[in-house]
Structure formats: structure tokens, C-alpha cells
Amino acid sequence: MIKVTNRIKGIIERDRKVFLTTTRGSIPFVASSGDGDFAYDIEGNRLIDFSSFISVYNLGVNSTDDARRAIKSQVDRLMHAAFTDYYSELPVSFGEDLLRMFPKGFGRIFLSNSGTEANEAAIKFSRIFTKRPYIISFYNAFHGRTMGSLGLTAAKSVHREHFGPFSGVIHAPYPYPYRCPFSHDHAECGMDYIEYLKDYVLSKEVSPEEVAAIFLEPVQGEGGYIVPPQNFVRELRKLATEHGILLVSDEVQAGYMRAGKFLALDNFGVAADIYTMAKSLGAGLPFGATVTRSSLGDIPAGAHANTFGGNLAAVAGAHAQLKYLEKNRQQLERQVSDKGRAILRRLMKMKDDYDIVGDVRGLGMMIGVELVKSKRGKEPAAKEQEQVIMDSFMNGLLLLPAGQSTIRIIPPITVSRENLEKGLDIFEKAVAKADKSLRHK
Ligand SMILES: Cc1ncc(COP(=O)(O)O)c(C=O)c1O
């Protein structure tokens, strides 16, 4: 059992006095160190990590040995090399290696420092490439919190309240098979959303010829770990191509092997025109990349840039980690597939056993468990979501929420089978307790 000491409470109190805003909830986790499958707090409490620290440590908490070594040695040579003004070789080598992970025909990269910045670049690039003004994104989407990407984000109104207006963005419904307003048939559900997009959004609100891009999370993350049907993504690709609209795949959370492939969109057998990545790409340091199809061409010098993109310490870690990933790609893909199936098996059994487990869904090791007050009513069990996360924490498991009442199951993909099962045991106990307390109300 985790002990929440006065020292821990004291730091949390001081934090609240100093910082303006965060999304931190009630989990009293004060991080100290991390290693592979585990995270440790300042009192030495050890927790199994099922959060990957918001999808940043896909290859293990605190990244790989190679990445840490590369960062340390680069720090002693030169950290910042003004990559938008001067040249350096390391980002060039990294870029060459990164492009090998993409489908044929992808040739240009813009480096930045976060997911939101990667998406801001994609917004600007799609507008300048097409000379069109509008962007379509989806409900439940999360693309970031700066003004451009926030315009695309539509997961919770609190993210947007008092920050608008946002211009040039139109939202469309993203298929949510568990709560589909159109149909109860999973296969049909994807096509219903395409029809809606054609018959309403592109017929009544905006002409397709004025749309620069459609931004898509191949699996929605913050919005609730929602997996779209295959036919939706494939038809969306066709629709975009038909009208000269660029498809942007936001791989910030779903990418980097999390959903079973380096690019999550590959699960749907289609390619985007622009990809954005961040989180795990940076091996623990701030990092973002926007990758475009070569055929889209270039943009004028000075049209877009930043100060820290291509920061050598960050690129050193990203490059070492990427080399590890490339070398072990097949083995990692197999691991994600095997462990992902093992997690789903356990969670599906829990769905049979507990009324509180409304839906279990995922791709690879990007898995969500949606909690509901009852299977019949499907009312989101938001309070219970918090309880389960807290209870799991107290018993040594780190989890994160998503959407209204979903819990993410996203351990590092390198997690051992033993720790995976141990973590799932802790999770199941917490779910059973929450289920029981709901039934006794
Ligand atoms: C899909 C997706 N896009 C963009 C972002 C924004 O990334 P960042 O917080 O690095 O700006 C996130 C963050 O959670 C995300 O999940």
C-alpha cells in the first residue's frame, strides 16, 4: 500500500501555490525516478506504470539506455545549435532515418517541440500547400491547446471555454461505435458518419473545394480511446482524395508503435498526406515532427520556423531511440500484438464479470476501458473512474483517465508479462470494488 506522507502532501500544497493551471487530479504521485516497467515516488514507493507518462515512454519509463547515453554525451558537446539558422549533421541523419519509417513518397520534415506545435505546423502547411482556408476535425478530438490546434480540439468544452473564437475549423462527428447516434451495427456505423460528412458538413456548411485538410486521430486519445471502424477511415481517405483535401494523421498519441505499428494509420491500410508526431518520438525530451509528402513541395524560406526545433540534446535521444526501434521493429510489433491481445482477453473477461465495465476497445497496446453505471443505461461512471484510478494507485499501479469515464491501459510496450499481469490484477481489484459499491447504492 502506498503511503502518502507529509512530505508528499507538502510538495503538492507548494505546487498548488506556485502553478497557474494543470490537469492534475487527485493522485498524490510525486515522481522521483523511473526505470523500464516501474516509476518511483520520492518516498521510494514503486509503482507499475500503465500510463507511459502520457504516452511518452512507449519503450520503457525513462526511455532506453542508448537514448540516455546519447543525450548525456550530446549535452557535453553542444545542446542548442540554432537549427533554423545554421546547419548541423545530427538532425539530418535523424531525419533520413525517420523518413525510412514512412510510406514511400514522404520526404520533408519540420522539427518542433511538442504535439501542439507539430499540429500548428500541419495547419499552416496544409493551408499554404492548398491555398484553401478551412480545416475539418472531429468531435472528441484532441490536437493540442495552442490557438490553432485548440480550434481543432473538441474533446471537452473546458478546453475551449473563453479562449475562442476559433476560425476556419468545422467539426464533424467521429465514429464512436459504443455510443453511435446513427446505428447499432458496428460495420454500418462507419459509413453513417461518412454520409453525414458528405450530406451535411460538405453540402451545407463548407464547399469541399475550400477545405485544406481533414485532421484525424487514427485512434482518439484524450477523447476516450475510441477506435474508428476500418471502413470509415478508408472512405475518409477516398473522400479527401476526391476533393483534393489533405488528410493529416495526428500520430502524437497513437503512433510510435503504441497502436501496433510505427504509424497507427497503417492499421487501416491507407496513408495520410501529412503526419504529426511527438510524445514518444522524443525519448522523454520535448520533441515534435511534422512529416509531409514530397509531392506537396516546399514552402517559402522564412514562412515557418522556430528556435528550438532540432535541439541537439533532444535529437540525440530521439535518434538513439529510433535506431533501437528500427533494429527491433519486428520483435516490437510482435510484442505489441501478443501483449495487446493478452490485455484485451483479460479486460473482455472483466467486461463479462462486472456490470461497470461498459466497453473495452483498442488497437495494439492502446486500450481503453469505459466505465458505466450499468451496461443497460450506459451512463458514464465518472466518479468511479476516479475511484478506480486512485484505488489502483494506492495499490501500486499508475493509470490515467480519458474521455468522460474511460481508463487508459497503456503500459510501455516493453513491459514484462509478469508486471503486465500484476498490474491487471491490481486494476481488476479496483474495478471489482467500484462495481460492488455501485450495486450497493
Ligand atoms: C493526439 C494528440 N495530439 C496532440 C497532442 C498535444 O501534444 P502536446 O501536449 O505535446 O502539445 C496530444 C496530447 O495529449 C494528443 O494526444
Ligand as a Chemical Component Dictionary entry (heavy atoms), coordinates in Angstrom:
data_LIG
# 
_chem_comp.id                   LIG 
_chem_comp.type                 NON-POLYMER 
_chem_comp.pdbx_formal_charge   0 
_chem_comp.three_letter_code    LIG 
# 
loop_
_chem_comp_atom.comp_id 
_chem_comp_atom.atom_id 
_chem_comp_atom.alt_atom_id 
_chem_comp_atom.type_symbol 
_chem_comp_atom.charge 
_chem_comp_atom.model_Cartn_x 
_chem_comp_atom.model_Cartn_y 
_chem_comp_atom.model_Cartn_z 
_chem_comp_atom.pdbx_ordinal 
LIG C1 C1 C 0 -3.429 13.177 -30.345 1  
LIG C2 C2 C 0 -2.744 14.325 -29.686 2  
LIG N1 N1 N 0 -2.376 15.381 -30.434 3  
LIG C3 C3 C 0 -1.755 16.433 -29.875 4  
LIG C4 C4 C 0 -1.488 16.479 -28.531 5  
LIG C5 C5 C 0 -0.784 17.669 -27.938 6  
LIG O1 O1 O 0 0.501  17.337 -27.605 7  
LIG P1 P1 P 0 1.354  18.263 -26.619 8  
LIG O2 O2 O 0 0.733  18.156 -25.272 9  
LIG O3 O3 O 0 2.741  17.708 -26.701 10 
LIG O4 O4 O 0 1.264  19.645 -27.155 11 
LIG C6 C6 C 0 -1.855 15.413 -27.712 12 
LIG C7 C7 C 0 -1.593 15.451 -26.269 13 
LIG O5 O5 O 0 -2.099 14.694 -25.481 14 
LIG C8 C8 C 0 -2.501 14.309 -28.300 15 
LIG O6 O6 O 0 -2.888 13.249 -27.580 16 
# 
loop_
_chem_comp_bond.comp_id 
_chem_comp_bond.atom_id_1 
_chem_comp_bond.atom_id_2 
_chem_comp_bond.value_order 
_chem_comp_bond.pdbx_ordinal 
LIG C1 C2 SING 1  
LIG C2 N1 SING 2  
LIG C2 C8 DOUB 3  
LIG N1 C3 DOUB 4  
LIG C3 C4 SING 5  
LIG C4 C5 SING 6  
LIG C4 C6 DOUB 7  
LIG C5 O1 SING 8  
LIG O1 P1 SING 9  
LIG P1 O2 DOUB 10 
LIG P1 O3 SING 11 
LIG P1 O4 SING 12 
LIG C6 C7 SING 13 
LIG C6 C8 SING 14 
LIG C7 O5 DOUB 15 
LIG C8 O6 SING 16 
# 
